[in-house]
Amino acid sequence: MDQINHAYYILSLYFPAGFNYGKAEPQERLKVLESIDVNSAKSREVTDFFKQHRTVIDPTLALSEMLSHPSDQAYSEIEPGAARPV
């Protein structure tokens, strides 16, 4: 079994050839992220590869969502369980 500790490390597999996320302007980054089609043949290949290799991807997506939600929106609106007392 293989493991990737942060889901954003796999995003580059979905980017257009030659796209450099680190050098792109924020609007360019957003445009590329919005253009990812999770139902495309390329996306299925990526998913199938990870499934075939039994790769575990650490669920850091929830953390990314929490840190990047709009500041004028309560996180509990996105994740209702966040309003529960611990």
Number of C-alpha atoms within 10 A of each C-alpha: 8 10 12 13 12 13 14 13 10 12 11 13 12 17 16 11 8 6 13 13 16 8 9 12 11 11 9 14 17 12 11 16 15 9 12 15 12 12 8 10 10 14 15 13 11 15 13 12 12 16 11 10 11 12 14 14 17 11 12 13 13 10 9 13 13 16 11 10 12 10 8 6 9 14 18 12 10 12 12 10 10 13 11 7 5 4
